[in-house]
Amino acid sequence: MKFNHLSFPSSDVRATANFFVQHLGCSLEFISPAAAMLKRAGFDIVIEAKDHTVAWPHNFHLGFELPSVEAVSELYQHLQTQGVTMKTGMFHHERGSRFFCEAPGGLLFEMNTRADAHAQYRASFERQAAADAVK
């Protein structure tokens, strides 16, 4: 089984799609007032228009993993200077350094790395990296 796509609602399709393109390296396949479709690293992102504010469940978020603490820090600085709503500062956690931010439409993102995680969490990251290198 392969991960295929994310699909979620937004009250501002264009702003949400722009967030993915400008800050997360996605490419825009198409956009209309009703929907947008983007591509990123082997999966699609579908954003569907809603005419009301979308209410996300508490702590629902999408997580993106970066390869290093430096990469997390650079992305944090970039998003902050671009006026993205930052929900936390960058902080270290036993599972690795991270921060939370919000895209237009209220979707919460966790940007993290396991590069500086405690050994018990880093182990799964290293196994996955080794498996990816074999492919």
C-alpha positions as CSV (number, residue, x, y, z in Angstrom):
1,M,0.0,0.0,0.0
2,K,1.3,3.5,-0.9
3,F,0.2,6.8,0.6
4,N,-1.7,8.6,-2.2
5,H,-3.2,11.9,-1.2
6,L,-4.4,14.4,1.5
7,S,-7.8,16.0,1.0
8,F,-9.1,18.7,3.2
9,P,-11.4,21.7,3.2
10,S,-10.5,25.4,3.3
11,S,-12.4,28.6,3.4
12,D,-9.7,30.2,1.2
13,V,-8.5,27.7,-1.4
14,R,-6.1,30.1,-3.1
15,A,-4.3,31.2,0.1
16,T,-4.0,27.7,1.3
17,A,-2.7,26.4,-2.0
18,N,-0.2,29.3,-2.1
19,F,1.1,28.4,1.4
20,F,1.9,24.9,0.1
21,V,3.6,26.2,-3.0
22,Q,5.5,29.1,-1.5
23,H,6.7,27.5,1.7
24,L,6.5,23.7,1.4
25,G,7.9,23.1,-2.2
26,C,4.6,21.8,-3.7
27,S,3.7,22.3,-7.4
28,L,0.3,23.5,-8.3
29,E,-1.5,21.2,-10.8
30,F,-4.7,23.2,-11.0
31,I,-6.8,25.7,-9.1
32,S,-10.3,26.9,-9.4
33,P,-12.7,28.7,-6.9
34,A,-13.9,25.2,-5.9
35,A,-10.7,23.3,-5.5
36,A,-6.9,23.0,-6.0
37,M,-4.7,20.1,-6.5
38,L,-1.0,20.1,-5.7
39,K,1.9,17.6,-6.0
40,R,4.6,16.9,-3.5
41,A,7.1,14.0,-3.2
42,G,4.9,11.2,-4.6
43,F,1.5,12.3,-3.2
44,D,-1.2,14.7,-4.1
45,I,-2.8,17.4,-1.9
46,V,-6.4,18.3,-2.7
47,I,-8.0,21.4,-1.2
48,E,-11.7,21.8,-1.4
49,A,-13.6,25.1,-1.0
50,K,-16.0,25.6,1.9
51,D,-18.1,28.7,2.4
52,H,-17.6,28.7,6.1
53,T,-14.8,28.7,8.6
54,V,-13.4,25.2,8.9
55,A,-13.1,24.1,12.6
56,W,-10.3,21.6,13.0
57,P,-10.3,19.2,16.0
58,H,-8.0,20.1,18.9
59,N,-4.4,19.2,18.0
60,F,-5.2,17.9,14.5
61,H,-2.2,18.6,12.4
62,L,0.0,17.6,9.5
63,G,3.6,16.8,10.2
64,F,6.6,17.4,7.8
65,E,10.0,16.0,8.7
66,L,13.2,17.8,7.8
67,P,16.7,16.3,7.7
68,S,18.3,18.5,10.3
69,V,17.9,20.9,13.1
70,E,19.4,23.6,10.8
71,A,16.8,22.9,8.2
72,V,14.0,23.2,10.8
73,S,15.5,26.5,12.0
74,E,15.9,27.9,8.5
75,L,12.2,27.0,7.7
76,Y,11.1,28.6,11.0
77,Q,13.0,31.8,10.2
78,H,11.6,31.9,6.6
79,L,8.0,31.3,7.7
80,Q,8.3,33.9,10.5
81,T,9.6,36.6,8.1
82,Q,6.8,35.8,5.6
83,G,4.2,36.5,8.2
84,V,3.0,33.0,8.7
85,T,1.0,32.5,11.9
86,M,3.4,30.8,14.3
87,K,1.8,28.7,17.0
88,T,5.0,28.0,18.9
89,G,8.6,29.0,18.8
90,M,11.1,26.4,17.7
91,F,11.8,24.0,20.6
92,H,13.6,20.8,21.4
93,H,11.5,17.7,22.4
94,E,12.7,14.2,23.2
95,R,11.4,13.2,19.7
96,G,13.4,16.0,18.1
97,S,13.4,19.7,17.4
98,R,10.1,21.2,16.1
99,F,7.7,24.1,15.8
100,F,4.0,24.5,14.9
101,C,2.5,27.0,12.5
102,E,-0.8,27.6,10.9
103,A,-1.7,27.8,7.2
104,P,-4.4,30.1,5.8
105,G,-7.7,28.4,6.6
106,G,-6.5,27.3,10.1
107,L,-4.7,24.0,9.3
108,L,-2.0,23.3,11.9
109,F,1.4,22.1,10.8
110,E,4.3,20.5,12.8
111,M,7.7,20.9,11.2
112,N,10.2,18.7,12.8
113,T,13.4,16.6,12.7
114,R,14.4,13.5,14.4
115,A,18.1,14.2,13.8
116,D,18.5,15.4,17.5
117,A,15.9,13.0,19.0
118,H,16.7,10.8,21.9
119,A,18.1,7.5,20.7
120,Q,14.9,5.5,21.2
121,Y,13.1,7.8,18.7
122,R,16.0,8.3,16.3
123,A,16.3,4.5,15.8
124,S,13.1,4.3,13.6
125,F,14.3,7.3,11.6
126,E,17.7,5.6,11.0
127,R,16.0,2.3,9.9
128,Q,13.8,4.2,7.5
129,A,16.8,6.1,6.0
130,A,18.7,2.9,5.5
131,A,15.6,1.3,3.8
132,D,15.2,4.3,1.6
133,A,18.9,4.2,0.6
134,V,18.5,0.6,-0.6
135,K,15.6,1.5,-2.9
